[in-house]
Amino acid sequence: MKVKKPPAFYAMATGGAWRDYVNLLHLPYTLWHLSYVVLGAAIAPTFHVDRLLVTLLAFFLAVGIGSHALDELNGRPMGTRIPRPVLLGLGFVPLSGAIALGAAAGVTDHVWILPFVAFGGFIVVAYNLGLWNDRFHSDYWFAFAWGAFPALTSYWINHPHVTIELVLVATGCFLISLAQRTLSTPVRAIRRKNLIVAGSIGMADGRIEELDGSKMISAPEKALSLMSLGMVLFATGFIAFRA
């Protein structure tokens, strides 16, 4: 049976240019990864609201807009009709803004934030454009760059020291992002690449359950949806506690 589905469970139906720009943000995943920024700041011994807000803005520019625009430029996974020059602008202008914010923080507060800024700018481009034969486009690089790294950076800008709390939380963010990737990879393949998904399961009682694309992706997508909401609430609770 042919499967024709939107490119992601959170994607709006096609039919209007503005929907392409909303879909480009990958909002559930963007909020999920911004939650790691919040968690990193929330566990820091010294907590600065202004630094958290600037860090959130920088990661939203770099990940929420820049990273996703470059990803769309490299193969159109979301199937948008956004012109290539616009995607280039959405990719590099917000990323440059995020780098500028990080550089300003390095000059005015902690010079050791600058290596974080350099790595962040590099990994957004290398990962999403598949540089060096996709050397950086892997599950583990994703888990580090979009999971551990936001927590590490946010903690460091508030408290520039390595602590056991930081290592544990960053490792937890890494593993959660790796779980996200494990669930989403086969789902993306069914939604975006497969034309036919068919099969059946023979039950112990003799029943035969037919499989199609919808049945195969429903459970992992429900888990991804719940996890994205859960991480946002989890991070919000931490901030409420610190406040």
N, C-alpha and C positions, 0 to 999 in steps of 0.2 A: 504494500500500500504506500502510495506516495505521501511524503510528509512535507508540508509547506508551512513553515511557522515563522514568526518574527525571530530576529537574530538573538534575542535575549528575553527572558521571562518578564523583564521590566520595560521592554521596548514598547513605545507607543506605536499605534498603527500608522502606516505610511499614508501620504496624501497631503501633507503640508510641509513646507520648508522648515517652519519653526519646530516641528516635531523632530526633524533630523538633529537640530541643535540640542534639544532636550535629551534625546537618546544618546548623543555624544558624551554627555556628562556621566552616564552610567551611575545615576544617583545613589542607588542602594550600596553599590560597592565604594563609591567615593565617600559617602558618609561612614561606611564601615572602616575604611582606612584612616579617615580623619579621627576616628575614635581612638586609634593607637596614639595619635598625637596628644589627645586629651589624657590618656592613661599615663603616658610618659611624664607629662607635667604634673599630674595629680599625685604621683608617688614621690616627687622630688622633695627633699627636706625644706628647701626654700621655693615657694610658689609665687609666681608673678603673673597676675591676670593679663597685663599688657603684653608680656612676652608670649603667653599662650595664644592670644588673639592674633599676634603677628605671625606666629608659627603656623597657626591654622590657615591664615590667609596665604602664606607662602606655599603650603602643601596643597591647598585647593587650586592655586594657580598652576603649580607644577604637575600635580597628579590629576586633579579633577578636570582641568582643561587641557593643559599642554600635552601631557602623556596620552590622553585619549585621542586628541587630535592627530598626533603623530602615528598612533596605532591605526587610526582610520585611514590615514594617508598610505599606510603600508598594507594594502590588500583589501580595504573597505569591509572589515568584518561586520560592521553594523549596517552595511548597505545604504549609507546615506548618499545624497546627491549634492553634498556640499562641495563647491568648486575646490580644486586642488590648491590654488593660491590662498583661498580663505583658510583651508586646513593648515597650510604652512604658517600663516599668520597666527592662527589659534594655537599652533604648536609652539612656536618659538617666542612670540611676544609675551604670553603669560609666563613661560619658563624663564625668560630674561627678567621679568618682574620679580619672580620668586628668588632668583639668584641675587638680584639687587637688594632685596630685603635681607637675605642672609648675609651678604657682604656688609651691609650697613650694621647689622648686629655684631658681626665680627670686629668691625672697626670701633664701635662705640662700647661694646660690652666684653665679649670674650673672643680673642683672636683665634682660639682653638676651635671655634665653630666653623671657620673657613674650610677645613678639610671636609666637613659634613656637606657644606654648600657645593664644593667641587664634585664630590661623589654624587650628590643628588642630581646635579645638572648632567653629569656624564651618564648615569644609569638610565635616566629618562630617555635620552637620545639613543643610547646603545641598545637598550631593551626593545623599545618600540619600533625602531627602524631596522632591527635585526642585523646590526653591524657585525662584522667579522663572522659571517655565516651563522648568525643566530647564537653566537657563543654565550651571550648574556641572556638569551631568551629561553630560560629554563624554569622549572618549578621552584628550584632552590633559590635562584636569583630573585624570582618573584617574591618568594616568602621573606627573603631578607630585605629587599628594596621597598616592598610595599607593606611589610609587616613589622619586622624588627627595627628597621631604620627610622621610621617616623617616631617610634617610642624613644629610641636612643637620642635622636636629635632634640626632641622636645624636653626630655629630661636634662640633657647637657646644657641647653640654653638657660635653664633655670638653676642648675646645680652642676657645674663642670667637674664632676668626679665620677669614677666608676665604683659602683656599690653592688652588693649582692642583690639588693632589691631591683636595681636596674637590669642586671643580667637575667634574673628570673622573669621579669615582666617582658623584656625584649624577646627572650626565648619563647615565652608563651605566645606572644604576638606572631613570632615566626611560625610556630606550629599551627596556630589557628589559620594563618594565611596559607600554609601548605595544605591544610584540610580543605580550605576554600578552593584551592586550585585542583585538588584531587576530585572534588565533586563537580566542579564546573567544566573541566576539560572534556569529559565524554558528552556532557549536555550540549556544549558548544558544537561538538562534532555532529551530533544529530540535528541540531537546529540549522546549522550553517552549511554543512558539507554533504550530508547523506541525502540521497534521493528516495531511497527505499529502506524502510525498517520493518522487518517481518520476523515472526517466530512464534513459539508457543512453549508453554510449560505444562508438563504432565504431572498432575497432582497425585498424591498417594491414594486418594479415594477414587481415582479414575477420571476425574474431571480434567478437561483440557482448557487452559487459559491462554487465549490468543494475546500476543504481544504486538504493540505498535509503538511508534515514537512517543506518543503522549504518555503511555504507561511507563515507558522506560525513563523518562525525564521527570515525571511528576514528583517522585520522592526526593531526589537530590535537589530539585529546584525549591521544593518546600523547605528543605533543610537550609538551603542558602538564604532564602527569604527570612526565615526565622533567625538565623545566625546574624544577618545584617542588622535586623531590628534589635536583637539581643545585645550586640556589641555597642550600639548607640546608647541604649538604656544603661548598660553597664558603665560606660564612660561618663554618662550624665550623672549617674549615682555617685561616682568617685568625686566629681567636681562639686556636687552638692554637699558631700561630706567635708571636703576641704574648705568650702565656703562657710 
